[in-house]
Amino acid sequence: TKEALEMLDRALEATEDKASLHARRGLIALEGARARGPLTAEDPLVTQASRDAAASKDTPEGQLLAGRLAEELGDLESAEKSFTEASKSPDADLALRARAALARVLVKRLTAPPPPRPVPPAERLGKALHSAQPFLLVALTLLADEPGGAKKPSAEEL
């Protein structure tokens, strides 16, 4: 991986078509990062892949790279957009790879667990409890034992 990245660095200095080389270098960096374990945005190879995706964003190869990067980092919505753009490529092989990746992302999105429900703001909970206080006091008073230990008769006893 390191040798391939160095070779692409030299090729980038010598060529005019930098966007496709950036995309290839980004894919190699992304695969190198995946080989080391779970990806994080702070990983130097992921950062390199992100820079290369930005440098090649106007090409189908760059869109494919951006989609792969977003998918690996868990941003399935961005991955779907990038793969959709890459699938419009005139290069049949690249378009086919983008469509396969798009299908994979759509399946992930459909089978992903729903996001957790948001917790209501504390002030809203406080207001609800404050407005319910009189009712709670009455209910607790009715349910409480009478002084002296004698219980109130239950509905069945009446």
C-alpha positions as CSV (number, residue, x, y, z in Angstrom):
1,T,0.0,0.0,0.0
2,K,2.7,2.4,0.9
3,E,4.6,1.8,-2.3
4,A,1.5,2.2,-4.4
5,L,0.7,5.5,-2.7
6,E,4.3,6.7,-3.3
7,M,4.1,5.7,-7.0
8,L,0.8,7.6,-7.4
9,D,2.3,10.6,-5.7
10,R,5.1,10.7,-8.3
11,A,2.5,10.1,-11.1
12,L,0.5,13.1,-9.8
13,E,3.5,15.3,-10.2
14,A,4.0,14.2,-13.8
15,T,0.5,14.2,-15.3
16,E,-2.2,16.6,-16.3
17,D,-5.1,14.2,-15.4
18,K,-4.9,14.6,-11.7
19,A,-8.5,13.9,-10.7
20,S,-8.6,10.2,-11.7
21,L,-5.2,9.6,-10.0
22,H,-6.4,11.3,-6.9
23,A,-9.4,9.0,-6.9
24,R,-7.2,5.9,-7.3
25,R,-4.9,7.1,-4.6
26,G,-7.8,7.7,-2.3
27,L,-9.2,4.2,-2.9
28,I,-5.8,2.6,-2.1
29,A,-5.6,4.7,1.1
30,L,-9.1,3.7,2.1
31,E,-8.4,0.0,1.5
32,G,-5.1,0.4,3.5
33,A,-7.1,1.9,6.4
34,R,-9.7,-0.8,6.3
35,A,-7.0,-3.5,6.4
36,R,-5.8,-2.0,9.8
37,G,-9.2,-2.3,11.5
38,P,-12.2,-0.1,12.2
39,L,-12.1,3.3,10.5
40,T,-12.1,6.6,12.2
41,A,-12.0,10.0,10.7
42,E,-8.8,10.8,12.5
43,D,-6.8,7.9,10.8
44,P,-4.1,9.5,8.5
45,L,-5.1,7.2,5.6
46,V,-8.8,8.1,5.9
47,T,-7.8,11.8,6.0
48,Q,-5.7,11.2,2.8
49,A,-8.7,9.4,1.2
50,S,-10.9,12.4,2.2
51,R,-8.5,14.9,0.6
52,D,-8.3,12.8,-2.5
53,A,-12.1,12.6,-2.7
54,A,-12.4,16.3,-2.5
55,A,-9.7,16.8,-5.2
56,S,-11.6,14.4,-7.5
57,K,-15.2,15.3,-6.6
58,D,-16.1,16.3,-10.2
59,T,-15.4,12.9,-11.7
60,P,-17.3,9.7,-11.4
61,E,-14.2,8.0,-9.9
62,G,-14.2,10.8,-7.2
63,Q,-17.9,10.3,-6.5
64,L,-17.3,6.5,-6.1
65,L,-14.5,7.2,-3.7
66,A,-16.6,9.7,-1.7
67,G,-19.4,7.2,-1.5
68,R,-17.1,4.4,-0.3
69,L,-15.6,6.8,2.3
70,A,-19.0,7.9,3.5
71,E,-20.3,4.3,3.7
72,E,-17.3,3.2,5.7
73,L,-17.7,6.1,8.1
74,G,-21.5,5.3,8.5
75,D,-22.9,8.3,6.6
76,L,-25.3,6.2,4.4
77,E,-27.2,9.2,3.1
78,S,-24.1,10.9,1.7
79,A,-22.9,7.5,0.3
80,E,-26.2,7.1,-1.5
81,K,-25.9,10.5,-3.1
82,S,-22.3,9.9,-4.2
83,F,-23.0,6.4,-5.6
84,T,-26.1,7.7,-7.5
85,E,-23.9,10.4,-9.2
86,A,-21.1,7.8,-9.9
87,S,-23.6,5.4,-11.5
88,K,-24.2,8.0,-14.2
89,S,-20.7,7.5,-15.5
90,P,-20.1,6.7,-19.2
91,D,-17.6,4.1,-18.1
92,A,-19.8,1.0,-17.9
93,D,-17.5,-0.8,-15.4
94,L,-17.4,2.1,-13.0
95,A,-21.2,2.7,-13.4
96,L,-21.8,-1.0,-12.6
97,R,-19.6,-0.8,-9.5
98,A,-21.4,2.3,-8.4
99,R,-24.8,0.7,-8.9
100,A,-23.7,-2.4,-6.8
101,A,-22.5,-0.1,-4.1
102,L,-25.7,1.9,-4.2
103,A,-27.7,-1.3,-3.8
104,R,-25.6,-2.3,-0.8
105,V,-26.1,1.1,0.8
106,L,-29.9,1.0,0.2
107,V,-30.1,-2.4,1.9
108,K,-28.1,-1.1,4.8
109,R,-30.4,1.8,5.2
110,L,-33.5,-0.4,5.1
111,T,-32.2,-2.8,7.6
112,A,-30.6,-0.3,10.0
113,P,-32.3,0.0,13.4
114,P,-34.3,3.2,13.8
115,P,-32.6,6.1,15.5
116,P,-33.4,6.5,19.2
117,R,-36.3,8.6,20.1
118,P,-35.2,12.1,21.3
119,V,-35.6,12.8,25.0
120,P,-38.0,15.7,25.7
121,P,-36.4,18.9,27.0
122,A,-36.2,19.1,30.8
123,E,-38.3,22.3,30.9
124,R,-41.2,20.5,29.1
125,L,-41.0,17.6,31.5
126,G,-40.9,20.0,34.4
127,K,-44.0,21.8,33.2
128,A,-45.9,18.6,32.7
129,L,-45.1,17.4,36.2
130,H,-45.9,20.8,37.7
131,S,-49.3,20.9,36.0
132,A,-50.1,17.3,37.2
133,Q,-49.1,18.0,40.8
134,P,-52.6,18.7,42.2
135,F,-53.9,15.5,40.6
136,L,-51.0,13.5,42.0
137,L,-51.6,14.9,45.5
138,V,-55.3,14.0,45.4
139,A,-54.5,10.5,44.2
140,L,-51.8,9.9,46.8
141,T,-54.1,11.2,49.5
142,L,-56.9,8.9,48.5
143,L,-54.5,5.9,48.4
144,A,-52.7,6.7,51.7
145,D,-53.6,4.9,54.9
146,E,-55.7,6.8,57.4
147,P,-54.0,8.0,60.6
148,G,-53.9,5.4,63.3
149,G,-53.2,2.5,61.0
150,A,-56.8,1.9,59.9
151,K,-57.1,1.3,56.2
152,K,-59.9,2.7,54.1
153,P,-62.1,0.0,52.8
154,S,-61.4,-1.2,49.2
155,A,-64.0,-1.2,46.5
156,E,-64.5,-4.9,46.9
157,E,-65.1,-4.6,50.7
158,L,-67.8,-2.0,50.1
